[in-house]
Each structure stands twice: as structure tokens, then as C-alpha cells.
Amino acid sequence: MKENRQYNNQRWLLNIGLGNSVVASRVVAIVTPSSAPMKRLKDDARERGKLIDSTQGRKTRALIITDSDHVILSAIQAETIAHRFLNMDSSPE
């Protein structure tokens, strides 16, 4: 299997850095955290208990929004995650 994808129960896992993955089909958006609306989104998710921090203490470089309204923080650039997402094959290896 390649580094940024795995096949598990017919669902692709998207590598979001530092050994963490999310189910690719659940991802709605991958955004940068620098704008005020994205900061509010992160704060709202924290208040609702829907924030998942996968940065391991590093600087947040991307917010991943899922279809269940969870917001996942990643230490990997949004462009890098988006590139990994777009390069996923539609069938397992």
C-alpha cells in the first residue's frame, strides 16, 4: 500500500499527518485556519465537543470538516492534504 492511503472495509483512509487518518468519504472540506470565520468555526466545534486535535502540539495548518460536523485540526498544510485526497485511486491496490 502507498503511504497516504489504505483500504479498510471498502473505505479509503486519508493520511492527515503524524500517523493520523480520516475516512475520505466523510470529508466535506479542507480549509486553512487563518481567517476569522475559520477560527470561529474551530471555537464553535470546541464548545460543542466536536473538535478533534491531531496536531500533537504543533501549529494548526489545516482544518478538516466532516459530514458529522466534526472539525479536525491537522499540522499538515491544507494544500498537501487536498493533493493527497485528489490522488487517491478509486479502487484498492
Backbone atoms as SQL, in Angstrom:
CREATE TABLE atoms (id INTEGER PRIMARY KEY, chain TEXT, resi INTEGER, resn TEXT, atom TEXT, x REAL, y REAL, z REAL);
INSERT INTO atoms VALUES
  (1, 'A', 1, 'MET', 'N', 0.828, -1.188, 0.000),
  (2, 'A', 1, 'MET', 'CA', 0.000, 0.000, 0.000),
  (3, 'A', 1, 'MET', 'C', 0.870, 1.249, 0.000),
  (4, 'A', 2, 'LYS', 'N', 0.377, 2.274, -0.616),
  (5, 'A', 2, 'LYS', 'CA', 1.127, 3.518, -0.637),
  (6, 'A', 2, 'LYS', 'C', 0.982, 4.236, 0.690),
  (7, 'A', 3, 'GLU', 'N', 1.872, 5.188, 0.938),
  (8, 'A', 3, 'GLU', 'CA', 1.947, 5.882, 2.220),
  (9, 'A', 3, 'GLU', 'C', 0.659, 6.615, 2.607),
  (10, 'A', 4, 'ASN', 'N', 0.022, 7.307, 1.672),
  (11, 'A', 4, 'ASN', 'CA', -1.093, 8.167, 2.053),
  (12, 'A', 4, 'ASN', 'C', -2.464, 7.547, 1.848),
  (13, 'A', 5, 'ARG', 'N', -2.538, 6.253, 1.660),
  (14, 'A', 5, 'ARG', 'CA', -3.853, 5.638, 1.542),
  (15, 'A', 5, 'ARG', 'C', -3.819, 4.192, 2.034),
  (16, 'A', 6, 'GLN', 'N', -4.937, 3.753, 2.500),
  (17, 'A', 6, 'GLN', 'CA', -5.099, 2.389, 2.952),
  (18, 'A', 6, 'GLN', 'C', -6.495, 1.950, 2.563),
  (19, 'A', 7, 'TYR', 'N', -6.686, 0.688, 2.442),
  (20, 'A', 7, 'TYR', 'CA', -8.013, 0.175, 2.113),
  (21, 'A', 7, 'TYR', 'C', -8.507, -0.612, 3.303),
  (22, 'A', 8, 'ASN', 'N', -9.643, -0.236, 3.856),
  (23, 'A', 8, 'ASN', 'CA', -10.150, -0.872, 5.060),
  (24, 'A', 8, 'ASN', 'C', -11.673, -0.863, 5.003),
  (25, 'A', 9, 'ASN', 'N', -12.278, -2.056, 4.927),
  (26, 'A', 9, 'ASN', 'CA', -13.733, -2.168, 4.868),
  (27, 'A', 9, 'ASN', 'C', -14.331, -1.325, 3.752),
  (28, 'A', 10, 'GLN', 'N', -13.705, -1.330, 2.592),
  (29, 'A', 10, 'GLN', 'CA', -14.156, -0.607, 1.410),
  (30, 'A', 10, 'GLN', 'C', -14.215, 0.901, 1.620),
  (31, 'A', 11, 'ARG', 'N', -13.391, 1.440, 2.485),
  (32, 'A', 11, 'ARG', 'CA', -13.323, 2.889, 2.691),
  (33, 'A', 11, 'ARG', 'C', -11.865, 3.307, 2.675),
  (34, 'A', 12, 'TRP', 'N', -11.597, 4.376, 1.948),
  (35, 'A', 12, 'TRP', 'CA', -10.239, 4.909, 1.901),
  (36, 'A', 12, 'TRP', 'C', -9.967, 5.733, 3.146),
  (37, 'A', 13, 'LEU', 'N', -8.777, 5.592, 3.684),
  (38, 'A', 13, 'LEU', 'CA', -8.330, 6.421, 4.792),
  (39, 'A', 13, 'LEU', 'C', -7.370, 7.460, 4.242),
  (40, 'A', 14, 'LEU', 'N', -7.637, 8.713, 4.553),
  (41, 'A', 14, 'LEU', 'CA', -6.813, 9.831, 4.102),
  (42, 'A', 14, 'LEU', 'C', -5.814, 10.182, 5.194),
  (43, 'A', 15, 'ASN', 'N', -4.539, 10.128, 4.862),
  (44, 'A', 15, 'ASN', 'CA', -3.481, 10.469, 5.822),
  (45, 'A', 15, 'ASN', 'C', -3.494, 11.983, 6.045),
  (46, 'A', 16, 'ILE', 'N', -3.704, 12.398, 7.308),
  (47, 'A', 16, 'ILE', 'CA', -3.726, 13.830, 7.629),
  (48, 'A', 16, 'ILE', 'C', -2.494, 14.240, 8.429),
  (49, 'A', 17, 'GLY', 'N', -1.498, 13.363, 8.452),
  (50, 'A', 17, 'GLY', 'CA', -0.221, 13.685, 9.071),
  (51, 'A', 17, 'GLY', 'C', -0.039, 13.122, 10.458),
  (52, 'A', 18, 'LEU', 'N', 1.213, 12.903, 10.810),
  (53, 'A', 18, 'LEU', 'CA', 1.624, 12.437, 12.129),
  (54, 'A', 18, 'LEU', 'C', 0.974, 11.116, 12.510),
  (55, 'A', 19, 'GLY', 'N', 0.773, 10.254, 11.518),
  (56, 'A', 19, 'GLY', 'CA', 0.207, 8.938, 11.765),
  (57, 'A', 19, 'GLY', 'C', -1.295, 8.916, 11.945),
  (58, 'A', 20, 'ASN', 'N', -1.980, 9.994, 11.607),
  (59, 'A', 20, 'ASN', 'CA', -3.431, 10.088, 11.770),
  (60, 'A', 20, 'ASN', 'C', -4.121, 10.010, 10.418),
  (61, 'A', 21, 'SER', 'N', -5.320, 9.422, 10.416),
  (62, 'A', 21, 'SER', 'CA', -6.094, 9.276, 9.183),
  (63, 'A', 21, 'SER', 'C', -7.562, 9.551, 9.445),
  (64, 'A', 22, 'VAL', 'N', -8.284, 9.926, 8.394),
  (65, 'A', 22, 'VAL', 'CA', -9.734, 10.076, 8.445),
  (66, 'A', 22, 'VAL', 'C', -10.322, 9.324, 7.252),
  (67, 'A', 23, 'VAL', 'N', -11.576, 8.918, 7.388),
  (68, 'A', 23, 'VAL', 'CA', -12.261, 8.255, 6.282),
  (69, 'A', 23, 'VAL', 'C', -12.531, 9.312, 5.214),
  (70, 'A', 24, 'ALA', 'N', -11.970, 9.109, 4.041),
  (71, 'A', 24, 'ALA', 'CA', -12.016, 10.124, 2.983),
  (72, 'A', 24, 'ALA', 'C', -13.435, 10.466, 2.555),
  (73, 'A', 25, 'SER', 'N', -14.328, 9.500, 2.562),
  (74, 'A', 25, 'SER', 'CA', -15.697, 9.763, 2.105),
  (75, 'A', 25, 'SER', 'C', -16.477, 10.647, 3.074),
  (76, 'A', 26, 'ARG', 'N', -15.968, 10.840, 4.286),
  (77, 'A', 26, 'ARG', 'CA', -16.650, 11.678, 5.277),
  (78, 'A', 26, 'ARG', 'C', -16.185, 13.130, 5.228),
  (79, 'A', 27, 'VAL', 'N', -15.130, 13.423, 4.475),
  (80, 'A', 27, 'VAL', 'CA', -14.560, 14.772, 4.404),
  (81, 'A', 27, 'VAL', 'C', -15.435, 15.662, 3.515),
  (82, 'A', 28, 'VAL', 'N', -15.836, 16.805, 4.074),
  (83, 'A', 28, 'VAL', 'CA', -16.639, 17.778, 3.335),
  (84, 'A', 28, 'VAL', 'C', -15.753, 18.905, 2.814),
  (85, 'A', 29, 'ALA', 'N', -14.800, 19.348, 3.633),
  (86, 'A', 29, 'ALA', 'CA', -13.935, 20.471, 3.243),
  (87, 'A', 29, 'ALA', 'C', -12.589, 20.370, 3.942),
  (88, 'A', 30, 'ILE', 'N', -11.566, 20.906, 3.263),
  (89, 'A', 30, 'ILE', 'CA', -10.221, 21.046, 3.819),
  (90, 'A', 30, 'ILE', 'C', -9.862, 22.513, 3.652),
  (91, 'A', 31, 'VAL', 'N', -9.715, 23.230, 4.759),
  (92, 'A', 31, 'VAL', 'CA', -9.523, 24.681, 4.693),
  (93, 'A', 31, 'VAL', 'C', -8.339, 25.116, 5.553),
  (94, 'A', 32, 'THR', 'N', -7.843, 26.321, 5.278),
  (95, 'A', 32, 'THR', 'CA', -6.785, 26.898, 6.104),
  (96, 'A', 32, 'THR', 'C', -7.415, 27.592, 7.314),
  (97, 'A', 33, 'PRO', 'N', -6.732, 27.589, 8.451),
  (98, 'A', 33, 'PRO', 'CA', -7.317, 28.118, 9.686),
  (99, 'A', 33, 'PRO', 'C', -7.088, 29.602, 9.927),
  (100, 'A', 34, 'SER', 'N', -6.555, 30.323, 8.958),
  (101, 'A', 34, 'SER', 'CA', -6.097, 31.688, 9.211),
  (102, 'A', 34, 'SER', 'C', -7.196, 32.746, 9.244),
  (103, 'A', 35, 'SER', 'N', -8.313, 32.517, 8.584),
  (104, 'A', 35, 'SER', 'CA', -9.351, 33.558, 8.533),
  (105, 'A', 35, 'SER', 'C', -10.207, 33.561, 9.798),
  (106, 'A', 36, 'ALA', 'N', -10.824, 34.689, 10.072),
  (107, 'A', 36, 'ALA', 'CA', -11.679, 34.825, 11.258),
  (108, 'A', 36, 'ALA', 'C', -12.853, 33.842, 11.248),
  (109, 'A', 37, 'PRO', 'N', -13.527, 33.622, 10.117),
  (110, 'A', 37, 'PRO', 'CA', -14.618, 32.645, 10.128),
  (111, 'A', 37, 'PRO', 'C', -14.153, 31.218, 10.467),
  (112, 'A', 38, 'MET', 'N', -12.973, 30.857, 10.010),
  (113, 'A', 38, 'MET', 'CA', -12.455, 29.516, 10.317),
  (114, 'A', 38, 'MET', 'C', -12.068, 29.404, 11.789),
  (115, 'A', 39, 'LYS', 'N', -11.560, 30.485, 12.356),
  (116, 'A', 39, 'LYS', 'CA', -11.256, 30.488, 13.791),
  (117, 'A', 39, 'LYS', 'C', -12.534, 30.353, 14.607),
  (118, 'A', 40, 'ARG', 'N', -13.609, 31.030, 14.166),
  (119, 'A', 40, 'ARG', 'CA', -14.906, 30.886, 14.852),
  (120, 'A', 40, 'ARG', 'C', -15.440, 29.471, 14.713),
  (121, 'A', 41, 'LEU', 'N', -15.277, 28.889, 13.543),
  (122, 'A', 41, 'LEU', 'CA', -15.707, 27.514, 13.311),
  (123, 'A', 41, 'LEU', 'C', -15.001, 26.565, 14.274),
  (124, 'A', 42, 'LYS', 'N', -13.695, 26.759, 14.434),
  (125, 'A', 42, 'LYS', 'CA', -12.914, 25.925, 15.348),
  (126, 'A', 42, 'LYS', 'C', -13.389, 26.115, 16.788),
  (127, 'A', 43, 'ASP', 'N', -13.605, 27.351, 17.207),
  (128, 'A', 43, 'ASP', 'CA', -14.062, 27.632, 18.564),
  (129, 'A', 43, 'ASP', 'C', -15.453, 27.057, 18.819),
  (130, 'A', 44, 'ASP', 'N', -16.341, 27.170, 17.832),
  (131, 'A', 44, 'ASP', 'CA', -17.690, 26.604, 17.965),
  (132, 'A', 44, 'ASP', 'C', -17.640, 25.084, 18.107),
  (133, 'A', 45, 'ALA', 'N', -16.777, 24.449, 17.314),
  (134, 'A', 45, 'ALA', 'CA', -16.636, 22.993, 17.387),
  (135, 'A', 45, 'ALA', 'C', -16.107, 22.576, 18.758),
  (136, 'A', 46, 'ARG', 'N', -15.184, 23.349, 19.301),
  (137, 'A', 46, 'ARG', 'CA', -14.651, 23.052, 20.634),
  (138, 'A', 46, 'ARG', 'C', -15.764, 23.118, 21.676),
  (139, 'A', 47, 'GLU', 'N', -16.605, 24.156, 21.600),
  (140, 'A', 47, 'GLU', 'CA', -17.712, 24.315, 22.555),
  (141, 'A', 47, 'GLU', 'C', -18.724, 23.182, 22.445),
  (142, 'A', 48, 'ARG', 'N', -18.960, 22.679, 21.235),
  (143, 'A', 48, 'ARG', 'CA', -19.924, 21.600, 21.014),
  (144, 'A', 48, 'ARG', 'C', -19.335, 20.216, 21.262),
  (145, 'A', 49, 'GLY', 'N', -18.037, 20.155, 21.543),
  (146, 'A', 49, 'GLY', 'CA', -17.389, 18.865, 21.761),
  (147, 'A', 49, 'GLY', 'C', -17.134, 18.100, 20.478),
  (148, 'A', 50, 'LYS', 'N', -17.018, 18.816, 19.374),
  (149, 'A', 50, 'LYS', 'CA', -16.818, 18.190, 18.070),
  (150, 'A', 50, 'LYS', 'C', -15.461, 18.534, 17.453),
  (151, 'A', 51, 'LEU', 'N', -14.513, 18.961, 18.284),
  (152, 'A', 51, 'LEU', 'CA', -13.174, 19.304, 17.797),
  (153, 'A', 51, 'LEU', 'C', -12.238, 18.141, 18.079),
  (154, 'A', 52, 'ILE', 'N', -11.503, 17.716, 17.060),
  (155, 'A', 52, 'ILE', 'CA', -10.504, 16.662, 17.193),
  (156, 'A', 52, 'ILE', 'C', -9.154, 17.262, 16.843),
  (157, 'A', 53, 'ASP', 'N', -8.238, 17.267, 17.804),
  (158, 'A', 53, 'ASP', 'CA', -6.910, 17.859, 17.607),
  (159, 'A', 53, 'ASP', 'C', -5.905, 16.762, 17.297),
  (160, 'A', 54, 'SER', 'N', -5.447, 16.703, 16.060),
  (161, 'A', 54, 'SER', 'CA', -4.450, 15.701, 15.671),
  (162, 'A', 54, 'SER', 'C', -3.090, 16.341, 15.402),
  (163, 'A', 55, 'THR', 'N', -2.865, 17.540, 15.946),
  (164, 'A', 55, 'THR', 'CA', -1.617, 18.262, 15.683),
  (165, 'A', 55, 'THR', 'C', -0.464, 17.811, 16.575),
  (166, 'A', 56, 'GLN', 'N', -0.756, 17.142, 17.675),
  (167, 'A', 56, 'GLN', 'CA', 0.261, 16.709, 18.635),
  (168, 'A', 56, 'GLN', 'C', 1.127, 17.881, 19.097),
  (169, 'A', 57, 'GLY', 'N', 0.478, 19.015, 19.359),
  (170, 'A', 57, 'GLY', 'CA', 1.169, 20.185, 19.882),
  (171, 'A', 57, 'GLY', 'C', 1.805, 21.081, 18.839),
  (172, 'A', 58, 'ARG', 'N', 1.718, 20.711, 17.600),
  (173, 'A', 58, 'ARG', 'CA', 2.294, 21.538, 16.536),
  (174, 'A', 58, 'ARG', 'C', 1.296, 22.599, 16.087),
  (175, 'A', 59, 'LYS', 'N', 1.764, 23.519, 15.257),
  (176, 'A', 59, 'LYS', 'CA', 0.900, 24.582, 14.749),
  (177, 'A', 59, 'LYS', 'C', -0.174, 24.002, 13.827),
  (178, 'A', 60, 'THR', 'N', -1.405, 24.476, 13.981),
  (179, 'A', 60, 'THR', 'CA', -2.503, 24.041, 13.124),
  (180, 'A', 60, 'THR', 'C', -2.353, 24.686, 11.753),
  (181, 'A', 61, 'ARG', 'N', -2.313, 23.845, 10.709),
  (182, 'A', 61, 'ARG', 'CA', -2.137, 24.343, 9.347),
  (183, 'A', 61, 'ARG', 'C', -3.324, 24.019, 8.449),
  (184, 'A', 62, 'ALA', 'N', -4.239, 23.168, 8.953),
  (185, 'A', 62, 'ALA', 'CA', -5.428, 22.838, 8.163),
  (186, 'A', 62, 'ALA', 'C', -6.564, 22.434, 9.088),
  (187, 'A', 63, 'LEU', 'N', -7.785, 22.772, 8.670),
  (188, 'A', 63, 'LEU', 'CA', -8.998, 22.312, 9.332),
  (189, 'A', 63, 'LEU', 'C', -9.696, 21.374, 8.363),
  (190, 'A', 64, 'ILE', 'N', -10.080, 20.217, 8.845),
  (191, 'A', 64, 'ILE', 'CA', -10.802, 19.254, 8.030),
  (192, 'A', 64, 'ILE', 'C', -12.210, 19.159, 8.609),
  (193, 'A', 65, 'ILE', 'N', -13.195, 19.430, 7.776),
  (194, 'A', 65, 'ILE', 'CA', -14.588, 19.430, 8.218),
  (195, 'A', 65, 'ILE', 'C', -15.240, 18.173, 7.666),
  (196, 'A', 66, 'THR', 'N', -15.949, 17.440, 8.549),
  (197, 'A', 66, 'THR', 'CA', -16.572, 16.190, 8.144),
  (198, 'A', 66, 'THR', 'C', -18.085, 16.339, 8.029),
  (199, 'A', 67, 'ASP', 'N', -18.710, 15.337, 7.469),
  (200, 'A', 67, 'ASP', 'CA', -20.167, 15.366, 7.301),
  (201, 'A', 67, 'ASP', 'C', -20.923, 15.221, 8.619),
  (202, 'A', 68, 'SER', 'N', -20.232, 14.863, 9.691),
  (203, 'A', 68, 'SER', 'CA', -20.857, 14.765, 11.014),
  (204, 'A', 68, 'SER', 'C', -20.627, 16.042, 11.832),
  (205, 'A', 69, 'ASP', 'N', -20.191, 17.108, 11.177),
  (206, 'A', 69, 'ASP', 'CA', -19.897, 18.408, 11.789),
  (207, 'A', 69, 'ASP', 'C', -18.698, 18.390, 12.726),
  (208, 'A', 70, 'HIS', 'N', -17.855, 17.373, 12.644),
  (209, 'A', 70, 'HIS', 'CA', -16.611, 17.376, 13.404),
  (210, 'A', 70, 'HIS', 'C', -15.603, 18.254, 12.660),
  (211, 'A', 71, 'VAL', 'N', -14.752, 18.915, 13.423),
  (212, 'A', 71, 'VAL', 'CA', -13.666, 19.707, 12.866),
  (213, 'A', 71, 'VAL', 'C', -12.369, 19.082, 13.364),
  (214, 'A', 72, 'ILE', 'N', -11.523, 18.681, 12.434),
  (215, 'A', 72, 'ILE', 'CA', -10.267, 18.021, 12.764),
  (216, 'A', 72, 'ILE', 'C', -9.124, 18.974, 12.456),
  (217, 'A', 73, 'LEU', 'N', -8.246, 19.182, 13.434),
  (218, 'A', 73, 'LEU', 'CA', -7.071, 20.034, 13.255),
  (219, 'A', 73, 'LEU', 'C', -5.908, 19.181, 12.787),
  (220, 'A', 74, 'SER', 'N', -5.175, 19.670, 11.799),
  (221, 'A', 74, 'SER', 'CA', -4.010, 18.959, 11.288),
  (222, 'A', 74, 'SER', 'C', -2.807, 19.887, 11.229),
  (223, 'A', 75, 'ALA', 'N', -1.631, 19.315, 11.429),
  (224, 'A', 75, 'ALA', 'CA', -0.389, 20.079, 11.351),
  (225, 'A', 75, 'ALA', 'C', 0.183, 20.087, 9.931),
  (226, 'A', 76, 'ILE', 'N', -0.516, 19.459, 9.003),
  (227, 'A', 76, 'ILE', 'CA', -0.091, 19.406, 7.604),
  (228, 'A', 76, 'ILE', 'C', -0.831, 20.491, 6.822),
  (229, 'A', 77, 'GLN', 'N', -0.174, 21.094, 5.844),
  (230, 'A', 77, 'GLN', 'CA', -0.783, 22.147, 5.033),
  (231, 'A', 77, 'GLN', 'C', -2.050, 21.644, 4.346),
  (232, 'A', 78, 'ALA', 'N', -3.055, 22.505, 4.244),
  (233, 'A', 78, 'ALA', 'CA', -4.319, 22.151, 3.584),
  (234, 'A', 78, 'ALA', 'C', -4.079, 21.713, 2.141),
  (235, 'A', 79, 'GLU', 'N', -3.168, 22.372, 1.439),
  (236, 'A', 79, 'GLU', 'CA', -2.874, 22.027, 0.058),
  (237, 'A', 79, 'GLU', 'C', -2.312, 20.617, -0.058),
  (238, 'A', 80, 'THR', 'N', -1.482, 20.218, 0.897),
  (239, 'A', 80, 'THR', 'CA', -0.902, 18.878, 0.892),
  (240, 'A', 80, 'THR', 'C', -1.977, 17.824, 1.104),
  (241, 'A', 81, 'ILE', 'N', -2.862, 18.064, 2.052),
  (242, 'A', 81, 'ILE', 'CA', -3.949, 17.119, 2.313),
  (243, 'A', 81, 'ILE', 'C', -4.878, 17.037, 1.105),
  (244, 'A', 82, 'ALA', 'N', -5.193, 18.184, 0.509),
  (245, 'A', 82, 'ALA', 'CA', -6.049, 18.200, -0.671),
  (246, 'A', 82, 'ALA', 'C', -5.399, 17.431, -1.821),
  (247, 'A', 83, 'HIS', 'N', -4.089, 17.596, -1.975),
  (248, 'A', 83, 'HIS', 'CA', -3.366, 16.873, -3.024),
  (249, 'A', 83, 'HIS', 'C', -3.444, 15.367, -2.778),
  (250, 'A', 84, 'ARG', 'N', -3.259, 14.934, -1.543),
  (251, 'A', 84, 'ARG', 'CA', -3.380, 13.513, -1.208),
  (252, 'A', 84, 'ARG', 'C', -4.791, 13.014, -1.493),
  (253, 'A', 85, 'PHE', 'N', -5.772, 13.827, -1.161),
  (254, 'A', 85, 'PHE', 'CA', -7.176, 13.466, -1.370),
  (255, 'A', 85, 'PHE', 'C', -7.468, 13.277, -2.864),
  (256, 'A', 86, 'LEU', 'N', -6.977, 14.195, -3.678),
  (257, 'A', 86, 'LEU', 'CA', -7.241, 14.137, -5.117),
  (258, 'A', 86, 'LEU', 'C', -6.493, 13.002, -5.814),
  (259, 'A', 87, 'ASN', 'N', -5.390, 12.554, -5.221),
  (260, 'A', 87, 'ASN', 'CA', -4.582, 11.497, -5.834),
  (261, 'A', 87, 'ASN', 'C', -4.959, 10.097, -5.388),
  (262, 'A', 88, 'MET', 'N', -6.046, 9.964, -4.639),
  (263, 'A', 88, 'MET', 'CA', -6.482, 8.656, -4.204),
  (264, 'A', 88, 'MET', 'C', -7.091, 7.906, -5.392),
  (265, 'A', 89, 'ASP', 'N', -6.792, 6.630, -5.491),
  (266, 'A', 89, 'ASP', 'CA', -7.368, 5.800, -6.557),
  (267, 'A', 89, 'ASP', 'C', -8.805, 5.436, -6.191),
  (268, 'A', 90, 'SER', 'N', -9.596, 5.109, -7.182),
  (269, 'A', 90, 'SER', 'CA', -10.970, 4.713, -6.935),
  (270, 'A', 90, 'SER', 'C', -11.096, 3.226, -6.643),
  (271, 'A', 91, 'SER', 'N', -9.986, 2.498, -6.735),
  (272, 'A', 91, 'SER', 'CA', -10.013, 1.061, -6.416),
  (273, 'A', 91, 'SER', 'C', -8.804, 0.686, -5.588),
  (274, 'A', 92, 'PRO', 'N', -8.905, -0.380, -4.782),
  (275, 'A', 92, 'PRO', 'CA', -7.780, -0.780, -3.934),
  (276, 'A', 92, 'PRO', 'C', -6.646, -1.370, -4.771),
  (277, 'A', 93, 'GLU', 'N', -5.463, -1.392, -4.177),
  (278, 'A', 93, 'GLU', 'CA', -4.301, -1.943, -4.870),
  (279, 'A', 93, 'GLU', 'C', -4.267, -3.438, -4.708);
